[in-house]
Amino acid sequence: MKIIAVIPARYASTRFPAKLMQDLGGKTVILRTYEAAISTQLFDDVFVVTDSELIFDEIVFNGGKAIKSIKEHESGSDRIAEAVENLDVDIVINVQGDEPFIDAAPLEKVIEVFKNDTSKQVDLASLMCEIKDEADINNPNNVKVVVNQDSFALYFSRSVIPYPREVNVGVRYMKHIGIYAFRKQALLDFYSLPMKSLEASEKLEQLRYLEFGKRIKMVETNHIGIGIDTAEDLEKARKMLL
């Protein structure tokens, strides 16, 4: 089973323009993320896929592997699918470009799902963690997921799910963490399928997979990624390297 990591890297960012090309301890954020992915030693290969000449050149100049997007894409899945369409690969791990402090443990967990899935019942694997603070549960920026008894995703939402009409019944609120592992075919199917109403309403691409019958295995973790979404996040990251 050939497993690769793909790091989708857009230059534009609404909250923090050009964040992936910012300096982080003498290297750009995207280069540190790329090197961190390689250093996990979990992957047969690692690629950055980008719409930006600057990011492409940054990776290639430093001896890395990059793929230039040909089309404009609305989602990370679309960008990755185009990149891997002609690659000989079984499992594709989506690594976030703005998380340079990669923890290997949660990545190992999603890879293990496919190693154990001998009957190939799983199309995607992803991560979730429990949240208990009421503000976190109600925050629409925290995507919630509900699962069945076998930990397959039933639905993702920015709303509070399940709705707490009854309290003290043992409900746990689970936050979705956006690390994905895909079977290649699931990605290619996503690429050819249209956006439907649930995805359009919630602005969550994982709902397209569910709407078209793909099975997403969720794995619980305590890992919370350290992303760089703002200039303040970048300063915190710089201090972590000292």
C-alpha positions in Angstrom: 0.0 0.0 0.0 1.6 3.2 -1.2 0.9 6.2 1.1 1.7 9.8 0.3 1.2 13.2 2.0 -0.1 16.1 -0.1 0.0 19.6 1.3 -2.4 22.0 -0.5 -1.0 25.5 -0.4 -2.9 28.5 -1.5 -1.0 31.8 -1.6 -4.1 33.9 -1.0 -5.6 33.9 2.5 -8.4 36.1 3.7 -7.4 36.3 7.3 -3.6 36.4 6.8 -2.4 37.1 3.2 0.7 35.2 2.1 0.9 33.4 5.5 2.6 30.3 4.0 5.6 32.5 2.8 6.1 34.2 6.1 9.5 33.7 7.9 9.4 31.2 10.7 12.9 30.9 12.3 14.8 31.4 9.1 12.5 29.2 6.9 9.1 29.9 5.4 6.0 28.4 7.0 5.3 26.1 4.0 8.9 24.8 3.9 8.8 24.0 7.6 5.5 22.1 7.1 6.9 20.2 4.2 10.1 19.2 6.1 8.0 18.3 9.1 5.9 16.0 7.0 9.0 14.2 5.7 10.5 13.9 9.1 7.6 11.8 10.4 8.8 9.0 8.1 5.2 7.9 7.6 5.0 8.5 3.9 6.4 7.0 0.7 6.4 10.6 -0.7 5.4 14.1 0.2 4.2 16.8 -2.3 3.1 20.4 -2.0 0.3 21.3 -4.5 -0.1 25.0 -5.1 -1.6 27.7 -7.3 1.4 29.9 -6.6 4.6 30.2 -8.5 6.3 31.6 -5.3 5.3 28.6 -3.2 6.2 26.2 -6.0 9.6 27.7 -6.5 10.2 27.8 -2.7 9.7 24.1 -2.4 11.6 23.1 -5.5 14.5 25.5 -4.8 15.0 23.8 -1.4 15.0 20.3 -2.9 11.4 19.4 -2.4 8.6 18.1 -4.6 5.8 20.5 -5.7 2.9 20.2 -8.2 1.4 23.2 -9.8 -2.4 23.3 -10.0 -3.7 23.7 -13.5 -7.3 24.7 -12.6 -8.8 27.0 -10.1 -10.3 25.1 -7.1 -12.8 25.8 -4.5 -11.7 23.1 -2.0 -8.6 21.4 -0.9 -10.0 18.0 -2.0 -10.4 19.3 -5.6 -6.8 20.6 -5.6 -5.4 17.3 -4.2 -7.5 15.2 -6.6 -6.2 17.0 -9.6 -2.6 16.6 -8.3 -2.8 12.8 -7.6 -5.0 11.8 -10.6 -2.0 10.4 -12.5 0.1 9.2 -9.5 0.5 5.6 -8.6 -0.8 5.8 -5.0 -3.3 4.1 -2.8 -3.8 6.4 0.2 -3.5 10.2 0.2 -3.0 12.1 3.5 -4.0 15.8 3.4 -1.6 17.7 5.6 -2.5 21.4 6.4 0.1 23.8 5.0 -0.2 26.2 7.9 0.6 23.6 10.6 4.4 23.4 10.7 4.5 21.6 14.1 3.2 18.2 12.8 2.6 15.5 15.4 3.1 12.1 13.9 0.8 10.3 16.3 -2.6 11.4 14.9 -1.3 10.8 11.3 -0.4 7.3 12.3 -3.9 6.8 13.6 -5.6 7.6 10.3 -3.1 5.6 8.4 -3.8 2.6 10.7 -7.5 2.7 9.7 -6.6 1.7 6.2 -4.1 -0.9 7.2 -6.8 -2.6 9.2 -9.5 -2.1 6.6 -8.9 -5.4 4.7 -12.4 -5.4 3.2 -12.0 -1.8 2.0 -15.1 -0.4 3.7 -13.5 2.9 4.5 -13.3 5.7 1.9 -11.9 8.4 4.2 -10.5 8.6 7.7 -10.4 11.8 9.8 -9.9 13.0 13.4 -12.2 14.3 16.1 -11.7 15.4 19.7 -14.1 16.0 22.5 -15.1 19.5 23.4 -16.8 20.4 26.7 -16.7 24.2 26.9 -20.1 25.7 26.0 -18.6 28.5 24.0 -16.6 26.0 22.0 -19.6 23.9 21.3 -21.7 26.9 20.1 -18.9 28.4 18.0 -19.7 27.9 14.3 -16.0 28.0 13.5 -15.7 24.7 15.4 -17.2 22.0 13.1 -19.0 19.3 15.0 -19.4 15.7 13.9 -21.8 13.0 15.1 -20.9 9.3 14.5 -22.6 5.9 14.6 -21.7 3.1 16.9 -18.8 2.1 14.6 -17.4 5.6 14.5 -18.5 6.3 10.9 -19.6 10.0 10.4 -23.3 10.6 10.2 -23.1 14.4 9.8 -20.9 17.4 10.1 -22.2 20.8 11.0 -21.3 24.3 12.2 -24.4 24.1 14.4 -24.6 22.3 17.7 -25.2 18.7 17.0 -26.9 16.9 18.6 -29.2 19.6 19.9 -29.4 19.3 23.7 -33.2 19.0 24.2 -32.4 16.6 27.0 -29.3 17.1 29.1 -27.4 14.5 31.2 -28.0 11.7 28.7 -24.4 11.0 28.1 -23.9 13.1 24.9 -20.4 14.0 23.9 -19.7 16.9 21.6 -17.0 16.1 19.1 -15.0 18.7 17.1 -13.8 17.7 13.7 -10.1 18.1 13.1 -9.3 18.6 9.5 -6.7 16.0 8.9 -7.9 13.6 6.2 -6.8 10.3 4.7 -8.4 9.3 1.4 -8.5 6.3 -0.8 -7.4 7.7 -4.1 -10.7 6.6 -5.8 -12.7 8.6 -3.2 -10.8 11.7 -4.1 -11.3 11.2 -7.8 -15.0 10.6 -7.3 -15.2 13.8 -5.3 -13.5 15.7 -8.1 -16.2 14.6 -10.6 -19.2 15.1 -8.4 -21.2 18.4 -8.1 -21.6 20.4 -5.0 -25.1 19.8 -3.5 -27.2 21.7 -1.1 -25.8 20.5 2.2 -22.2 21.3 1.3 -23.3 24.7 -0.2 -25.2 25.6 3.0 -22.6 24.7 5.6 -19.5 25.4 3.4 -18.1 22.0 4.5 -16.6 19.9 1.7 -16.8 16.7 3.7 -20.6 16.8 3.3 -20.2 16.1 -0.4 -18.6 12.8 0.5 -21.5 11.9 2.8 -24.2 13.1 0.4 -22.8 10.7 -2.3 -22.5 7.8 0.1 -18.8 7.8 1.0 -17.9 6.3 4.4 -15.8 8.5 6.7 -14.2 6.7 9.6 -13.6 9.0 12.5 -10.8 8.5 15.0 -10.8 10.2 18.4 -7.6 12.0 19.4 -6.4 14.5 22.0 -4.3 16.2 19.5 -5.0 19.8 18.7 -3.0 21.2 15.8 -1.1 24.4 16.0 -2.2 26.4 12.9 -1.0 29.8 11.7 -4.1 31.7 10.8 -3.2 35.2 12.0 -0.1 37.3 12.5 -0.5 36.7 16.3 -0.3 32.9 15.6 2.9 33.4 13.7 4.5 35.3 16.6 3.5 32.4 18.9 5.0 29.9 16.5 8.3 31.9 16.4 8.5 31.9 20.2 8.1 28.1 20.1 11.2 27.8 18.1 13.4 29.7 20.5 
